Amino acid sequence: MIWTEVQIKTTPEAEEAISNIFYEAGIAGVVIESPNDLLILKNKEIIWDYYDESLIKVDSNLSIIKGYIDETEEAQEIIYEILSNIKKLPSYGIDPGSSELTITKVNQEDWANSWKKYYKPVKIGNHFIIKPTWENYFKSDDDIVIEIDPGMAFGSGLHETTQLCIENLEKYVKPGDVLIDIGCGSGILALAAGNLNCEKIIAVDLDSMAVKIAKENVENNNLQSIIEVREGDLLDVIHEEADVIIANILADVIINLSTQIRPFLKNNGVFISSGIILSKVDQVVESLRSTGFENIEVERLGEWAAVVARKKE
């Protein structure tokens, strides 16, 4: 099968927002080539003997988002929708850079596996090893291995926001906690929480493909007795109270969530949020403070931040 490859050159700041635009347009197999992720891989404790030097000889201010359109679909309409939404990003305080567009015809075999070269087992936090399902890894006694196949869903473990979230899960989750993961993507954060002895986890996403992939990842990690994946509009499908709510989305969504999530958090419950570009941190902190959260902490990694807040009793 011949596919249309759509490639956008952008900034690391805008890569998550543009990948979401691709998903919403119905693009298949979205790939984020991020220089920040590759540099982190080079410097972190990676479980590999060799990495391709060509992968890290890139502009540190340039990210590339790729997606693929089936030849039976209306490519021009989809591309127009993508470009129109990218043009709106500056109004949200996100710099999309040049947004240079490249369109290429490719065979399915060429793209179906090429993106996998960017993913190797990587250690995050104190104990977690995020391992792609197609890679081999020999675990040590202290390792907690998460088998992940991100597929078309966001959440491979490489992005700074995912790393910040997992590190905060290790810090705040207690055995027996109930946790809600809003915008779960591949399910990676729910999987991490499931390995921290939560009693129950509810993972929610709007995207049906993300829900499908998250369910598969839950089964691959044998956590289906703990993790329930639901499809729906964020909090609309949640009726439980949680000890911890985590959301790795975008700053503007988190600001909106801060006015809604208190009824879903137990007293003294913790809200872990990420997907926040540095220029938006103050707005997120102020929104949380004004809606009744306290003990607000900010952690930064690269161009991104996580904000952790506790519900006042």
Rosetta silent file (secondary structure, phi, psi, omega in degrees, C-alpha in Angstrom):
SEQUENCE: MIWTEVQIKTTPEAEEAISNIFYEAGIAGVVIESPNDLLILKNKEIIWDYYDESLIKVDSNLSIIKGYIDETEEAQEIIYEILSNIKKLPSYGIDPGSSELTITKVNQEDWANSWKKYYKPVKIGNHFIIKPTWENYFKSDDDIVIEIDPGMAFGSGLHETTQLCIENLEKYVKPGDVLIDIGCGSGILALAAGNLNCEKIIAVDLDSMAVKIAKENVENNNLQSIIEVREGDLLDVIHEEADVIIANILADVIINLSTQIRPFLKNNGVFISSGIILSKVDQVVESLRSTGFENIEVERLGEWAAVVARKKE
SCORE:     score description
SCORE:     0.000 S_00000001
   1 L     0.000  139.484  176.724    0.000    0.000    0.000 S_00000001
   2 E   -95.137  133.110  179.554    1.194    3.531   -0.802 S_00000001
   3 E  -119.363  155.546  172.306    0.840    6.151    1.940 S_00000001
   4 E   -96.408  117.283  176.388    1.244    9.908    2.001 S_00000001
   5 E   -88.598  123.498  177.020    3.864   10.944    4.558 S_00000001
   6 E  -106.659  121.954 -178.144    3.161   14.371    6.044 S_00000001
   7 E  -122.417  130.380  176.705    6.151   15.971    7.763 S_00000001
   8 E  -120.267  127.300  172.215    6.150   19.210    9.766 S_00000001
   9 E   -89.817  130.546 -174.535    9.315   20.872   11.038 S_00000001
  10 E  -147.901 -167.139  178.214    8.658   22.635   14.318 S_00000001
  11 L   -99.168  155.856  173.965   10.088   23.527   17.724 S_00000001
  12 H   -55.906  -33.017  179.617   10.480   21.145   20.691 S_00000001
  13 H   -60.473  -34.925 -172.392    7.981   23.403   22.474 S_00000001
  14 H   -99.052   -2.383 -170.613    5.265   22.670   19.897 S_00000001
  15 H   -62.658  -39.470 -178.671    5.899   18.984   19.216 S_00000001
  16 H   -69.888  -41.802  179.658    3.265   17.647   21.612 S_00000001
  17 H   -62.999  -43.090 -178.801    0.612   20.120   20.457 S_00000001
  18 H   -70.487  -36.465  176.185    1.250   19.349   16.782 S_00000001
  19 H   -62.359  -36.903  176.156    1.233   15.598   17.378 S_00000001
  20 H   -65.616  -37.868  176.536   -2.191   16.043   18.992 S_00000001
  21 H   -61.549  -40.864  176.824   -3.321   18.014   15.922 S_00000001
  22 H   -59.936  -48.664 -179.082   -2.208   15.073   13.760 S_00000001
  23 H   -58.208  -46.743 -176.824   -4.177   12.620   15.910 S_00000001
  24 H   -64.824  -25.498  177.816   -7.310   14.760   15.828 S_00000001
  25 L   -82.692   -2.727  178.584   -7.086   14.950   12.030 S_00000001
  26 L    87.452   17.866 -179.431   -7.139   11.149   11.874 S_00000001
  27 L   -71.419  139.109  179.647   -3.471   10.733   10.943 S_00000001
  28 E   -97.155  150.209  171.106   -2.078    7.218   11.421 S_00000001
  29 E    57.748   51.725 -178.504    1.278    6.242   12.889 S_00000001
  30 E   -69.321  132.045  179.768    2.401    9.611   14.238 S_00000001
  31 E  -121.563  130.439  176.054    6.171    9.790   14.848 S_00000001
  32 E  -109.126  114.683  174.877    7.889   12.512   16.885 S_00000001
  33 E   -98.705   97.570 -173.127   11.574   12.956   16.115 S_00000001
  34 L  -109.263  124.429  177.146   12.649   15.077   19.064 S_00000001
  35 H   -63.500  -32.616  179.350   16.247   16.183   19.624 S_00000001
  36 H   -64.001  -41.778  179.133   15.561   16.539   23.349 S_00000001
  37 H   -63.277  -42.293 -177.580   14.502   12.911   23.612 S_00000001
  38 H   -67.964  -37.879  177.707   17.574   11.723   21.750 S_00000001
  39 H   -68.200  -37.552  176.026   19.947   13.775   23.881 S_00000001
  40 H   -62.930  -42.404  178.154   18.264   12.460   27.034 S_00000001
  41 H   -59.571  -41.534 -178.356   18.685    8.935   25.705 S_00000001
  42 H   -63.979  -37.193 -172.435   22.382    9.544   25.107 S_00000001
  43 H   -93.521  -18.437 -179.244   22.931   10.889   28.619 S_00000001
  44 L   -84.323  177.139  177.630   20.626    8.622   30.627 S_00000001
  45 L   -82.131   89.114 -177.504   21.236    5.070   31.727 S_00000001
  46 E   -95.163  144.602 -177.779   20.116    3.376   28.528 S_00000001
  47 L   -94.015   71.846  175.120   20.141   -0.369   28.193 S_00000001
  48 L  -152.222  155.487  178.969   22.015   -0.615   24.899 S_00000001
  49 L   -96.643  -13.242 -174.109   25.537   -1.218   23.714 S_00000001
  50 L  -149.928  137.767  168.178   25.224    0.915   20.582 S_00000001
  51 L  -131.717  151.633 -177.211   23.297    3.933   19.421 S_00000001
  52 L   -77.465  110.556 -178.139   23.281    5.480   15.957 S_00000001
  53 H   -57.944  -28.541 -178.155   25.305    8.706   16.177 S_00000001
  54 H   -64.136  -22.775 -178.327   23.405   10.054   13.165 S_00000001
  55 H   -71.796  -24.488 -176.212   20.267   10.208   15.296 S_00000001
  56 L  -107.230    0.883  175.263   21.698   12.839   17.626 S_00000001
  57 L   -87.739   68.339 -176.778   23.487   15.014   15.072 S_00000001
  58 L  -134.786  165.268  177.367   20.465   17.251   14.745 S_00000001
  59 L   -68.948  123.142 -177.780   19.465   20.811   15.496 S_00000001
  60 L   -67.127  -13.215  178.587   18.553   20.993   19.188 S_00000001
  61 L  -102.544    9.723 -175.979   15.833   23.543   18.311 S_00000001
  62 L  -121.113  123.756  171.020   14.231   21.403   15.603 S_00000001
  63 E  -115.158  150.324  179.316   11.610   18.706   16.056 S_00000001
  64 E  -124.310  126.272  176.230   10.001   16.776   13.234 S_00000001
  65 E  -107.710  127.059  178.728    6.461   15.415   13.357 S_00000001
  66 E  -122.645  144.648  174.272    5.546   12.762   10.790 S_00000001
  67 E  -148.645  166.937 -170.919    2.247   11.097   10.063 S_00000001
  68 E  -130.915  133.409 -177.544    0.780    8.903    7.353 S_00000001
  69 E  -113.487  128.061  176.721   -2.424    9.191    5.349 S_00000001
  70 E   -59.460  141.753 -177.663   -4.033    6.219    3.629 S_00000001
  71 L   -63.652  -17.781  179.558   -4.203    6.658   -0.156 S_00000001
  72 L   -82.914  -10.424 -177.651   -7.980    6.201    0.035 S_00000001
  73 L   -91.180  163.591  179.122   -8.375    9.283    2.243 S_00000001
  74 L   -82.540   88.747 -173.160   -8.685   12.921    1.177 S_00000001
  75 H   -61.497  -43.034 -176.217   -5.102   13.939    1.844 S_00000001
  76 H   -61.551  -40.652  179.676   -5.461   17.579    0.809 S_00000001
  77 H   -65.979  -41.400 -179.622   -8.370   18.183    3.190 S_00000001
  78 H   -65.783  -44.742  179.662   -6.533   16.548    6.091 S_00000001
  79 H   -62.957  -40.085  177.775   -3.335   18.512    5.427 S_00000001
  80 H   -61.674  -41.392  178.549   -5.328   21.765    5.214 S_00000001
  81 H   -62.899  -42.124  179.377   -6.929   20.979    8.592 S_00000001
  82 H   -61.957  -50.369 -177.498   -3.513   20.312   10.134 S_00000001
  83 H   -63.484  -38.060  179.293   -1.974   23.516    8.815 S_00000001
  84 H   -62.662  -40.992 -179.529   -4.992   25.583    9.879 S_00000001
  85 H   -73.521  -32.856  176.055   -4.750   24.298   13.453 S_00000001
  86 H   -63.093  -38.296  179.592   -0.982   24.808   13.575 S_00000001
  87 L   -62.447  -20.878 -179.123   -1.530   28.471   12.660 S_00000001
  88 L   -83.705  -14.361 -173.487   -3.661   28.823   15.807 S_00000001
  89 H   -58.814  -39.859  178.787   -0.887   27.686   18.178 S_00000001
  90 H   -57.570  -27.464  178.928    0.645   31.150   18.745 S_00000001
  91 H   -69.674  -16.457  175.850   -2.679   32.265   20.234 S_00000001
  92 H  -100.190    9.074  178.982   -2.095   29.630   22.944 S_00000001
  93 L    79.394   19.990 -178.898    1.433   30.878   23.561 S_00000001
  94 L  -111.338  125.411  179.826    3.071   28.015   21.632 S_00000001
  95 L   -88.511  112.262 -179.272    5.739   28.792   19.034 S_00000001
  96 L   -84.964    1.819 -179.438    5.396   26.355   16.092 S_00000001
  97 L    67.178 -146.836 -176.399    8.585   27.559   14.412 S_00000001
  98 L   -70.504  -27.730 -176.264    8.754   27.430   10.632 S_00000001
  99 L    54.964   32.858 -178.961    6.045   24.742   10.339 S_00000001
 100 E   -62.991  130.073 -175.819    7.706   23.741    7.070 S_00000001
 101 E  -102.375  133.343  172.358    5.623   21.093    5.319 S_00000001
 102 E  -128.410  133.158  179.962    7.024   18.158    3.322 S_00000001
 103 E  -120.543  128.439 -176.821    4.819   15.599    1.562 S_00000001
 104 E  -138.011  144.428  172.899    6.237   12.270    0.355 S_00000001
 105 E   -90.504  128.979 -178.617    4.773    9.044   -1.036 S_00000001
 106 E  -135.643  156.498  172.874    6.057    5.961    0.828 S_00000001
 107 E   -80.443  148.566 -178.604    5.415    2.219    0.943 S_00000001
 108 H   -56.291  -38.512 -177.292    3.759    0.872    4.094 S_00000001
 109 H   -63.618  -27.536 -176.796    6.762   -1.346    4.789 S_00000001
 110 H   -71.177  -35.344 -176.069    9.044    1.694    4.893 S_00000001
 111 H  -101.660  -19.547 -172.092    7.266    3.483    7.729 S_00000001
 112 H   -61.086  -30.564 -177.725    5.653    0.668    9.681 S_00000001
 113 L  -122.226   -9.625 -174.334    8.906   -0.189   11.484 S_00000001
 114 H   -63.375  -34.002 -177.910   11.332    2.672   10.793 S_00000001
 115 H   -67.436  -18.770 -176.131   10.186    4.696   13.823 S_00000001
 116 H   -68.006  -18.325 -179.626   11.147    1.839   16.137 S_00000001
 117 H   -64.692  -17.931 -179.134   14.853    2.698   15.826 S_00000001
 118 H   -83.993  -10.128 -173.169   14.236    5.614   18.190 S_00000001
 119 L  -114.009  118.972  175.453   12.979    3.428   21.016 S_00000001
 120 L  -131.506  162.178  176.149   15.272    1.400   23.277 S_00000001
 121 L   -57.116  134.179 -177.479   14.881    0.320   26.915 S_00000001
 122 E  -137.591  142.408  178.373   15.388    3.343   29.135 S_00000001
 123 E   -91.692  132.662  177.982   15.512    3.792   32.898 S_00000001
 124 E  -129.699  135.671 -179.008   13.241    6.413   34.452 S_00000001
 125 L    68.720 -152.456 -175.544   13.128    7.303   38.124 S_00000001
 126 L   -83.865  -30.198 -170.529   14.569    4.909   40.670 S_00000001
 127 L  -135.178  -17.631 -170.410   13.334    1.583   39.375 S_00000001
 128 E   -78.972  134.330  169.753   11.349    1.801   36.143 S_00000001
 129 E  -115.572  117.190  176.501   12.622    0.376   32.874 S_00000001
 130 E   -92.380  112.845 -172.346   10.442    1.357   29.920 S_00000001
 131 E  -118.356  118.829  172.787   10.948   -1.440   27.408 S_00000001
 132 E   -57.884  145.872 -174.997    9.504   -1.526   23.893 S_00000001
 133 L   -62.922  -24.152 -177.091    7.746   -4.828   23.300 S_00000001
 134 L   -90.053   -0.951 -178.759   10.085   -5.689   20.422 S_00000001
 135 L  -102.459  150.166  174.242   13.298   -5.244   22.478 S_00000001
 136 L   -93.712  147.284  177.616   15.003   -7.773   24.749 S_00000001
 137 L  -155.575  134.252  178.070   16.035   -6.827   28.269 S_00000001
 138 L  -103.699  110.367 -172.557   17.440   -8.800   31.200 S_00000001
 139 L   -79.947  150.007  171.285   16.071   -7.268   34.397 S_00000001
 140 L   -94.311  174.403 -174.699   17.853   -6.950   37.720 S_00000001
 141 L   -62.411  -31.421 -176.277   16.140   -7.551   41.062 S_00000001
 142 L   -89.332   -5.359 -176.051   15.332   -3.867   41.586 S_00000001
 143 L   -77.693  139.938  167.265   13.938   -3.220   38.111 S_00000001
 144 E  -112.110  109.095 -173.369   10.266   -2.630   37.426 S_00000001
 145 E   -96.348  127.330  173.678    9.858   -3.333   33.721 S_00000001
 146 E  -108.183  120.483  175.769    6.993   -1.798   31.746 S_00000001
 147 E   -85.205  122.580 -174.903    6.350   -3.364   28.347 S_00000001
 148 E  -134.572  135.795  169.590    5.129   -0.620   26.034 S_00000001
 149 L  -126.308   98.771 -174.472    4.083   -0.390   22.401 S_00000001
 150 L   -65.147  -25.578  179.697    3.095    3.242   21.824 S_00000001
 151 L    50.560 -125.421 -179.892    1.683    2.509   18.378 S_00000001
 152 L   -95.494    5.841 -176.249   -0.351    5.564   17.353 S_00000001
 153 L  -103.106  144.576  178.849   -0.804    6.783   20.924 S_00000001
 154 L   -70.386  136.724  174.621    1.328    9.363   22.674 S_00000001
 155 L   127.961   77.200  178.827    3.467    7.998   25.485 S_00000001
 156 L  -102.323  -14.056 -176.308    6.668    6.085   24.827 S_00000001
 157 L   100.028  -13.314 -177.209    8.479    7.084   28.015 S_00000001
 158 L   -83.868  -29.832 -173.909   11.068    9.190   26.200 S_00000001
 159 L   -68.680  145.011 -177.751    9.360   12.550   26.410 S_00000001
 160 H   -56.242  -38.404 -177.312   10.383   14.838   29.275 S_00000001
 161 H   -65.077  -38.932  178.025    6.769   15.194   30.439 S_00000001
 162 H   -65.190  -41.034  179.271    6.356   11.425   30.764 S_00000001
 163 H   -64.272  -42.837  177.300    9.578   11.181   32.745 S_00000001
 164 H   -60.465  -41.125 -179.064    8.506   13.961   35.097 S_00000001
 165 H   -65.570  -45.282 -178.823    5.187   12.219   35.668 S_00000001
 166 H   -64.313  -41.329  177.925    6.714    8.826   36.424 S_00000001
 167 H   -61.741  -36.524  178.073    9.222   10.342   38.840 S_00000001
 168 H   -76.421  -29.038  172.863    6.366   12.067   40.679 S_00000001
 169 H   -62.117  -43.640  177.369    4.315    8.882   40.740 S_00000001
 170 H   -59.927  -33.354 -175.713    7.207    7.216   42.562 S_00000001
 171 H   -77.987  -37.446 -168.284    7.244   10.125   44.984 S_00000001
 172 H  -110.891  -23.920 -176.985    3.530   10.438   45.786 S_00000001
 173 L   -75.531  135.634  178.352    1.722    7.135   45.121 S_00000001
 174 L  -116.265  151.124  175.943    1.149    4.921   48.171 S_00000001
 175 L   -54.652  135.352  179.532    0.115    1.252   48.265 S_00000001
 176 L    90.155   -2.472 -179.929   -3.668    0.966   48.172 S_00000001
 177 L   -68.917  153.410  167.116   -4.228    4.301   46.427 S_00000001
 178 E  -102.465  131.629 -176.163   -6.915    4.895   43.817 S_00000001
 179 E  -128.793  142.240  174.603   -5.520    6.790   40.819 S_00000001
 180 E  -117.653  128.728  178.124   -7.095    8.459   37.788 S_00000001
 181 E  -110.346  110.788 -176.618   -5.036    9.047   34.632 S_00000001
 182 E   -96.848  123.162 -175.762   -6.634   11.723   32.427 S_00000001
 183 L    74.796   57.889 -165.271   -5.565   11.635   28.783 S_00000001
 184 L   -74.092  -19.365 -179.308   -3.808    8.288   29.194 S_00000001
 185 L    56.893 -124.922 -179.050   -2.462    7.876   25.641 S_00000001
 186 L   -70.859  -11.609 -178.114   -0.533    4.603   25.491 S_00000001
 187 L    91.607    9.702 -172.277   -1.327    3.967   29.166 S_00000001
 188 H   -62.216  -37.935 -178.952    2.279    4.321   30.288 S_00000001
 189 H   -73.023  -38.423  175.731    1.495    6.338   33.433 S_00000001
 190 H   -62.337  -39.411  178.430   -1.301    3.995   34.464 S_00000001
 191 H   -64.180  -40.836  177.576    1.097    1.075   33.982 S_00000001
 192 H   -62.363  -46.081  179.909    3.686    2.767   36.184 S_00000001
 193 H   -63.373  -36.472  178.502    1.089    3.387   38.897 S_00000001
 194 H   -62.670  -27.682  177.399   -0.100   -0.214   38.612 S_00000001
 195 L   -87.098    0.881  176.878    3.409   -1.344   39.496 S_00000001
 196 L  -106.329   20.608  172.747    3.379    0.880   42.598 S_00000001
 197 L    68.320   34.194  169.704    0.663   -1.229   44.245 S_00000001
 198 L   -65.379  150.241  177.623   -2.342    0.989   43.581 S_00000001
 199 L   -78.347  -40.847 -178.719   -5.616   -0.654   44.454 S_00000001
 200 E  -149.802  141.733  178.233   -7.467    0.700   41.420 S_00000001
 201 E  -133.522  132.794  175.786   -6.559    2.808   38.386 S_00000001
 202 E  -115.898  118.275 -179.455   -8.914    4.437   35.910 S_00000001
 203 E  -110.253  128.667 -172.526   -7.272    5.544   32.656 S_00000001
 204 E  -126.229  138.977  172.535   -9.294    7.810   30.365 S_00000001
 205 E  -149.683  148.821  177.608   -8.738    9.100   26.833 S_00000001
 206 L   -72.968  -30.954 -170.040  -10.866   10.774   24.180 S_00000001
 207 L   -87.336  125.514 -176.843   -9.222    8.934   21.320 S_00000001
 208 H   -64.902  -34.538  178.168  -10.550    5.470   20.507 S_00000001
 209 H   -67.495  -41.419  177.074   -7.185    4.349   19.079 S_00000001
 210 H   -60.881  -42.583  179.162   -5.382    5.441   22.247 S_00000001
 211 H   -60.517  -44.184  178.952   -7.925    3.499   24.327 S_00000001
 212 H   -60.803  -47.402 -178.245   -7.361    0.389   22.194 S_00000001
 213 H   -66.612  -40.655  178.820   -3.568    0.648   22.490 S_00000001
 214 H   -61.150  -42.948  178.782   -3.728    1.368   26.223 S_00000001
 215 H   -61.385  -40.724  179.100   -5.893   -1.719   26.780 S_00000001
 216 H   -64.583  -40.893  179.143   -3.397   -3.838   24.831 S_00000001
 217 H   -67.562  -35.956  176.020   -0.506   -2.474   26.884 S_00000001
 218 H   -61.476  -44.873  179.556   -2.399   -3.159   30.106 S_00000001
 219 H   -65.987  -40.547  179.547   -2.908   -6.778   29.028 S_00000001
 220 H   -62.291  -24.744  179.574    0.733   -7.130   27.953 S_00000001
 221 L  -102.450    7.646  176.294    1.736   -6.096   31.479 S_00000001
 222 L    56.072   43.424 -179.100   -0.877   -8.325   33.189 S_00000001
 223 L  -118.252   18.408 -176.980   -2.478   -5.383   35.005 S_00000001
 224 L   -67.103  -18.781  177.197   -6.050   -5.713   33.759 S_00000001
 225 L   -77.173  -15.613 -177.826   -7.265   -6.595   37.265 S_00000001
 226 L  -108.840  -38.975 -171.722   -6.090   -3.171   38.499 S_00000001
 227 E  -104.083  126.649  173.096   -6.369   -0.839   35.493 S_00000001
 228 E  -112.505  125.820 -179.866   -9.637    0.018   33.751 S_00000001
 229 E  -102.947  127.130 -178.694   -9.358    1.988   30.499 S_00000001
 230 E  -122.216  143.660  175.077  -12.337    4.150   29.542 S_00000001
 231 E   -98.579  128.006  179.118  -13.071    6.153   26.411 S_00000001
 232 L   171.818  178.427 -176.085  -14.587    9.554   27.013 S_00000001
 233 L   -85.183   85.449  176.188  -14.287   13.288   27.435 S_00000001
 234 H    48.591 -108.879 -172.437  -11.839   13.562   30.319 S_00000001
 235 H   -84.089   -3.478 -176.804  -13.879   13.738   33.521 S_00000001
 236 H   -65.946  -26.255 -177.229  -17.258   12.984   31.936 S_00000001
 237 H  -105.183   13.177  179.504  -16.779    9.219   32.321 S_00000001
 238 L  -110.027  131.981 -179.123  -15.292    9.350   35.827 S_00000001
 239 L  -128.420   -2.287 -176.938  -17.498    8.963   38.908 S_00000001
 240 L   -93.634  165.340  169.382  -14.978    7.814   41.515 S_00000001
 241 L  -102.082  143.343 -176.626  -12.834    9.688   44.033 S_00000001
 242 E  -124.570  155.109  171.558   -9.076    9.236   43.826 S_00000001
 243 E   -78.365  -32.586 -179.143   -6.066    9.685   46.057 S_00000001
 244 E  -137.047  133.642  169.098   -4.036   10.799   43.034 S_00000001
 245 E  -118.160  133.826  178.336   -5.067   12.297   39.694 S_00000001
 246 E  -126.019  138.390  179.938   -2.451   12.615   36.971 S_00000001
 247 E  -142.239  114.076  176.124   -2.793   14.477   33.679 S_00000001
 248 E  -108.961   83.787 -173.156   -0.031   14.767   31.101 S_00000001
 249 L  -127.057 -118.284  177.162   -1.810   16.951   28.565 S_00000001
 250 L  -130.486  155.968 -174.443   -1.371   20.647   27.728 S_00000001
 251 H   -56.759  -44.250 -177.077   -1.226   23.670   29.990 S_00000001
 252 H   -65.550  -34.980  176.504   -4.529   25.159   28.828 S_00000001
 253 H   -68.647  -38.841  179.231   -6.332   21.862   29.409 S_00000001
 254 H   -65.548  -39.888  176.810   -4.782   21.594   32.874 S_00000001
 255 H   -60.235  -42.169  177.163   -5.908   25.120   33.712 S_00000001
 256 H   -66.662  -40.493  179.359   -9.438   24.120   32.713 S_00000001
 257 H   -62.534  -34.213 -175.438   -9.160   20.865   34.675 S_00000001
 258 L   -60.269  -23.065  178.688   -8.103   22.707   37.815 S_00000001
 259 L   -88.727   -6.307 -173.309  -11.622   24.132   38.086 S_00000001
 260 L  -117.685  -23.321 -165.456  -13.263   20.710   37.693 S_00000001
 261 L   -86.756  -13.246 -176.259  -11.272   17.986   39.405 S_00000001
 262 H   -52.175  -42.565 -179.896  -11.700   18.826   43.105 S_00000001
 263 H   -63.739  -18.041 -177.826  -14.860   16.658   43.461 S_00000001
 264 H   -95.788   -3.149  178.706  -12.888   13.706   42.085 S_00000001
 265 E  -106.799  135.935  172.861  -10.015   14.053   44.565 S_00000001
 266 E   -68.503  160.503  175.526  -10.148   12.858   48.145 S_00000001
 267 E   -56.245  134.913 -177.377   -9.229   15.347   50.863 S_00000001
 268 E    70.352   12.341  178.269   -5.482   15.892   50.828 S_00000001
 269 E   -69.798  160.846 -173.607   -5.375   14.174   47.437 S_00000001
 270 E  -111.340  133.928  173.640   -2.582   14.944   44.962 S_00000001
 271 E  -111.692  114.814  178.106   -2.928   16.341   41.443 S_00000001
 272 E  -103.362  121.118 -178.708    0.125   15.690   39.249 S_00000001
 273 E  -128.006  143.593  174.997    0.077   17.644   35.996 S_00000001
 274 E  -150.007 -169.200 -168.607    2.534   17.914   33.128 S_00000001
 275 E    83.071   21.312 -172.616    2.653   18.708   29.423 S_00000001
 276 E  -105.112  116.024  174.230    3.304   22.280   30.554 S_00000001
 277 E   -70.727  152.371 -171.860    5.722   24.443   28.574 S_00000001
 278 H   -57.759  -34.273 -177.830    7.883   26.650   30.794 S_00000001
 279 H   -69.345  -13.827 -178.118    6.189   29.871   29.686 S_00000001
 280 H  -102.705   -1.965 -173.586    2.844   28.548   30.996 S_00000001
 281 H   -58.717  -48.069 -176.492    3.997   27.395   34.450 S_00000001
 282 H   -60.833  -37.416  178.882    2.971   30.560   36.300 S_00000001
 283 H   -66.222  -40.772  178.931   -0.522   30.447   34.789 S_00000001
 284 H   -65.388  -45.629 -179.876   -0.995   26.827   35.837 S_00000001
 285 H   -60.139  -45.372 -179.459    0.266   27.500   39.370 S_00000001
 286 H   -64.198  -39.934  178.536   -2.020   30.523   39.756 S_00000001
 287 H   -63.729  -43.333  178.888   -5.029   28.583   38.480 S_00000001
 288 H   -64.729  -43.103 -179.914   -4.397   25.741   40.929 S_00000001
 289 H   -63.075  -40.752 -176.588   -3.898   28.124   43.837 S_00000001
 290 H   -74.053  -16.307 -179.334   -7.086   30.041   43.021 S_00000001
 291 L  -104.789   15.364  170.234   -9.155   26.844   42.863 S_00000001
 292 L    96.733   25.804  174.728   -8.199   25.562   46.306 S_00000001
 293 E  -106.242  154.409 -178.217   -4.952   23.671   45.905 S_00000001
 294 E  -140.526 -178.572 -179.519   -1.900   24.098   48.127 S_00000001
 295 E    50.919   46.289 -174.769    1.661   22.809   48.637 S_00000001
 296 E   -78.676  126.796  178.935    2.322   23.483   44.961 S_00000001
 297 E  -120.063  144.206  178.929    5.639   22.188   43.649 S_00000001
 298 E  -122.433  129.452  173.962    7.188   22.763   40.198 S_00000001
 299 E  -122.776  141.213 -175.346    9.763   20.489   38.575 S_00000001
 300 E  -122.057  145.777  174.584   11.427   21.253   35.236 S_00000001
 301 E  -150.419  117.050 -176.831   13.115   19.134   32.596 S_00000001
 302 L    61.544 -128.535 -178.734   14.230   20.590   29.282 S_00000001
 303 L   -90.561    7.327 -168.981   11.484   22.822   27.869 S_00000001
 304 E  -124.791  162.671  178.967    8.793   21.242   30.052 S_00000001
 305 E  -139.570  155.403  168.354    7.500   21.293   33.612 S_00000001
 306 E  -117.277  140.640  178.014    5.386   19.235   35.987 S_00000001
 307 E  -121.814  125.818 -179.331    3.255   20.915   38.638 S_00000001
 308 E  -115.727  130.294 -178.552    2.153   18.957   41.708 S_00000001
 309 E  -138.214  155.963 -178.799   -0.540   20.292   44.036 S_00000001
 310 E  -117.508  138.271  178.537   -2.537   18.978   46.986 S_00000001
 311 E   -72.036  129.693  176.608   -6.258   19.463   47.605 S_00000001
 312 L   -64.730  142.471  178.177   -6.972   21.427   50.774 S_00000001
 313 L   -74.438    0.000    0.000   -8.908   19.483   53.378 S_00000001
